[in-house]
Amino acid sequence: MEKLSSDDSNRNVHGLSHGGKIILFACKRDPAVNVSERGGLTFRSFYFEREGNAFLNATEGATAISRKLSAHVDIVTCKCAVDVQKRVKTAFVLVTKKSEKGGSFKYSLLALRSSHLLEPCIEFKLPYQMKGKVCILQGPTVLWSHDNSVSYTSPLAEGVRKIPIQMSKCLFGELPIQKGQLFALGLSEPLLANHSPTLGYLFEGGHAFDGSLILPHPYISITQCMRVLTADRVDDVLRCAVIAATSSKQLVLFENGTVKDTCEVPFGQVEDIQMVHTGRNGCLFVVSFKQGHVCAVWKETFQIASCWSDVDSAHVDDFLGCGTEQILLIFRNKGISSGPLEKFLITDLCGISYSCGQGSEVPKASPPPQENSLLTLRALESRLQSGLIVLQELEREVRVKDRVLQQSIQVLTDVLSGRETVLSQPEQEGLVALWDSDEDSNDETLDDKSHESPALSSKPKIDKLWHRITEEQLVVGLILTADSGIPASGVSLSLLTEPGQNSTPAVIQTRSQVFWLPACGPSTPTLSSPSSGFTFSEPAAKRSRQHIASDDFSGCRLAVTAVTKLAPLLTSGCVKCRAMLHYVEKAEAVFPGSSPTTAVLHCGEVSLDIHDLCQKPLLQNPQIKTDEVREDLLSLLTVLDNWVLRIDSPDYSLGDIDGWIKRREGFKKINVSPEYLLLDSPGSSAPMLLRWHQINPFQGDLSIHSSQLQMLQFLDSMLSYLPDSCFLQPVKRARSQSTAQKLASALEKEVLSLREGLSSLLCVKDEEERNKGHTGHCEIPDSGSAEDLIRCCREVWQQNVEKSRLRLNPVVDAGRYREMIQSISQVKMESDLAALRQLYQS
């Protein structure tokens, strides 16, 4: 980080960006506060407010570094790095304290743990003062060089350590491999035997490697700053992409130790290289120079995007909170100012721009490079050509229509005049006849219609029946042809025992699943399950005619699997099983307007022999594309437990999670379905399948097929790669309810049906009574004699008694009661069926 402007009370001001805010550190001497507290460190954080177009003070604080009058406190550097123990990105500042009486230097690394607190992280002493480049990398780890020796310290290093190799022209960096590895790169002094003159040293492993894999030997002595973009290990060989700035005013891109591209920069003495992720617009490199210049370079074209001068410091972060990163340039205050953030510019060179205190002095971006203009011209030319083709087709259709109209008028004129008309063949006019008198053409038309419309056959066509034995379970699979035309929602597979001489076949308890397969064979790398909710890419159309797009899986094959325990079959002596397909026939296939019906189809038999019992690991060679590999994958998806987790990172982008998974040791891609990755390590009892689906840069779904222990171990290692603010939650999946949920729903429906049926009957009875008239009422006679009053009271009492009896024993209509009993019986049968399924499942 570069220094900011200073005033009389603050000196040696340093700044960094963290969490969308700017944090300023300054050494302060204020004897008016306390005579004994002479050396202190103050910090302030600022956030940007769009409405006011200014940075506002968020928090501030101070801490004492030394209480001695003779102490001299200075800030060495400050930077954000990952705290490995807390697994969070933290702001660190390195300060030094020198006593005027002695020649020793005491260094302290402080961490800004909260908005108001600076905590000491590392303290060490050196007999010399750090000069040159001092780096703070993950750990946190402080690295520096002195007299051709490289030293480092961290909370786990227990003091200052030196590497056992002498280096000159030393550079520090971090390899983004798994948790990241810190390295030093330089020229070995003296030259070691059997080693390249360009030497690299890994601090974690403590061993040297060939530095030319990162930077070629001629570039070591002229490189001023470098940044590792990507790194990976392929067959134990390091492959990485590096961008470096040289003293020859060049920005060089290296891939695997060779020069890939170069860019001339207008300034020299580079101090730092930062990367800006602008979202869909690509990435930028922000290069900071010592004289106060800043240059932005597009990563895709490696061309200069813009340049600025009189810059005090450059920062990269999401200052606007919009999900992408921007560049913050803090310019120098030439006059009298009240704060260090009065003149600034926030931009991403893609439409976002906020500035203050600049006016007409804001540097203008350089015009786009010629290469971008050439690409734009090519895109416009291709669009123009496609538009011309469409216009030519429209003109041809208009000419054909004109000729048809002219021939029609000629035919009408000939008919009225009694002349014979000679018509041309429709093929000569580029038309297709709607009907023809030839019988062959009728047959072709019927065949064409049979191809266009889906087959309404009552029986689906079986492509293949197979079985596998894994984890003491038998998996039976069935693949239907693409033209079966049955819906996947009502398809299941069951197994029956082979009947003996005096026994009937018994149903074997199984669990069935349905998957979609591409229609063109195993070479098509797509596999999807309708119960998993994953997206499916529709296969290419088989015919050249245009059809209306639909969301169904027409043209795809259906795979149905059933899994059962192997031990009960072997103990019962069952070596043959019948596979029965249960499916729902379309209503139009039976009678138009009828309701769908359930049908059962015998698909074949599965025989178990001694060779099947000798279990072989599934997916031994996932790189090949065969039917066996696809069947092994379907078997694993059926047997293994499945979890689908939604990973959401509201503050930072998730990064290349798919690449991180592929770089882990042991994961292999399954070529029949490349979206799945297989982990089949020797120590694991069962294989593991992973599928990552990126929704957007901040969200994604991770599907894990494995045991629960494997899933927890993988998630524990994955959390070290994910941002600290992200969270995981299970996805509500669109698959059928469990048997327990079905039983609960069926019982609830039964109770509601009984209550609603009885209530409707009683309501009808009360309504009939109200229609008959009020009961319990008698007209009082006019004579007013005692006998008439007693008779009237007796009638009212008898009516009330009859009404009470009817309420306790209501009489309802027989037809309505019969309808209610039938509906309740149907609901009760459904609940009994759900109870049986729950009993079999348990």
Buried (B, 14 or more C-beta within 10 A) or exposed (E): BBEBBEBEEBBBBBBBBBBBBBBBBBBBBEEEEEEEBBBBBBBBBBBBEEEEEBBEEEBEBBBEBBEEEEBBBBBBBBBBBBBBEEEEBBBBBBBBBBBEEEEEBBBBBBBBBEEEEBEEBBEBEBEEBBEEBBBBBBBBBBBBBBEBBBBBBBBEBEEBBEBEBBBBBBBBBBBBBBEBBBBBBBBBBEEEEEBBBBBBBBBEEEEBBBBBBBBBBEBBEBBBBBBBBBBBBEEEEBBBBBBBBBEEBBBBBBBBBEEEEEBEBEBBBBBBBBBBBBBEBBBBBBBBBEEBBBBBBBBEBBBBBBBBBBBBBBBBBBBBEEBBBBBBBBBBBEEEBEBBBBBBBBBBBBEBEBBBBEEEEBBEBBEBBEEBEEEEEEEEEEEEEEEEEEEEEEEEEEEEEEBEEEBEEBBEEEEEEEEEEEEEEEEEBEEEEEEEEEEEEEEEBEEEEEEEEBBEBEBBEBBBBBBBBBBEBBBBBBBBBBBBBBBBEBBBBBBBBBEEEEEEBEEBEBBBBBBBBBBBEBEBBBBBBBBBBBEBEBBEEEEEEEEEEEEEBBBBBBBBBBBBBBEEBBEEEBBEBBBBBBBBBBEEBBEEEEEBBEBEBEBBEBEBEEEBEEEEEBBEEBEEBEEBBBBBBBBBBBBBEBBBBBBBBEBBBBBBBBEBBBBBEEBBBBBBBEBBBBBBEEEBEBBBBBBBBBEEBBBBBBBBBBBEEBBEBBBEEBEEBBBBEBEEEEBEEEBEEEBEEBBBBBBEBBEEBBEEBBEBBEEEBEEEBEEEEEEEEBEEEEEEEEEEBEEBEEEBEEBEEEEEEEEEEEEBEEEBBEBBEEBBEEBBEBBEEBBEBBEEEE
